Amino acid sequence: MSPPGRPKGEYRSAEREGTPMSPPGRHRSRARIRRALPYMAAENIILAPDCGMKYLPRETALGKLKAMVAGAAIMRAELSRAA
């Protein structure tokens, strides 16, 4: 359950432009997720890509989605160690 004042919601962690698909992309996604933590409980954050992904080549969009998922995995591991 989310503490009072900490809403449940979607957080855009992979933007359409300017996000590398390589390992730095994972760390950029992780940083964006971390910025949401003061405002939402970790279990209430729903990651979503920017809606502009449909305009990218399929390979580029897939790489960005993989970076978003990898960033989420890094954050889950960090948060589980901190708990």
C-alpha positions as CSV (number, residue, x, y, z in Angstrom):
1,M,0.0,0.0,0.0
2,S,1.3,3.4,-0.9
3,P,1.9,5.8,2.0
4,P,-0.3,8.9,2.1
5,G,0.9,11.6,-0.3
6,R,2.8,9.1,-2.5
7,P,0.7,8.2,-5.5
8,K,0.7,5.2,-7.6
9,G,1.4,5.9,-11.2
10,E,3.2,5.6,-14.5
11,Y,6.7,7.0,-14.9
12,R,8.2,7.5,-18.3
13,S,11.7,6.0,-18.0
14,A,12.7,5.7,-21.7
15,E,12.3,8.8,-23.8
16,R,12.1,8.6,-27.6
17,E,15.0,10.9,-28.4
18,G,18.5,11.0,-27.0
19,T,18.6,7.8,-25.0
20,P,21.4,5.4,-25.8
21,M,20.5,1.8,-26.3
22,S,23.8,0.5,-24.9
23,P,24.8,0.0,-21.2
24,P,24.7,3.8,-20.6
25,G,21.0,3.6,-21.5
26,R,20.4,1.2,-18.6
27,H,22.0,3.7,-16.2
28,R,20.1,6.6,-17.6
29,S,16.8,4.6,-17.0
30,R,18.0,3.8,-13.5
31,A,18.6,7.5,-12.8
32,R,15.2,8.4,-14.1
33,I,13.6,5.7,-11.9
34,R,15.5,6.9,-8.8
35,R,14.2,10.5,-9.4
36,A,10.7,9.2,-9.0
37,L,11.3,7.5,-5.6
38,P,10.9,10.7,-3.5
39,Y,7.4,11.0,-4.9
40,M,6.2,7.4,-5.2
41,A,6.8,4.2,-3.3
42,A,9.0,1.8,-5.4
43,E,6.2,-0.8,-5.6
44,N,3.9,1.8,-7.1
45,I,6.0,2.9,-10.0
46,I,4.9,1.6,-13.3
47,L,7.6,2.0,-16.0
48,A,6.5,3.0,-19.5
49,P,8.3,4.1,-22.6
50,D,7.6,7.5,-24.2
51,C,4.6,7.1,-26.6
52,G,6.8,8.4,-29.5
53,M,8.5,5.0,-29.8
54,K,6.2,4.1,-32.7
55,Y,8.1,6.5,-34.9
56,L,11.5,4.8,-34.3
57,P,12.9,1.9,-36.3
58,R,12.0,-1.4,-34.7
59,E,15.6,-2.2,-33.7
60,T,16.1,1.1,-32.1
61,A,12.8,0.9,-30.1
62,L,13.6,-2.6,-29.0
63,G,17.0,-1.5,-27.8
64,K,15.5,1.3,-25.8
65,L,12.9,-1.0,-24.3
66,K,15.7,-3.4,-23.3
67,A,17.6,-0.6,-21.6
68,M,14.4,0.4,-19.7
69,V,14.0,-3.2,-18.5
70,A,17.7,-3.5,-17.6
71,G,17.5,-0.2,-15.6
72,A,14.4,-1.5,-13.7
73,A,16.3,-4.7,-12.9
74,I,19.3,-2.7,-11.6
75,M,17.0,-0.7,-9.4
76,R,15.1,-3.8,-8.1
77,A,18.5,-5.3,-7.1
78,E,19.6,-2.1,-5.4
79,L,16.3,-1.6,-3.5
80,S,16.2,-5.3,-2.4
81,R,19.8,-5.0,-1.0
82,A,18.8,-1.8,0.9
83,A,15.8,-3.4,2.5
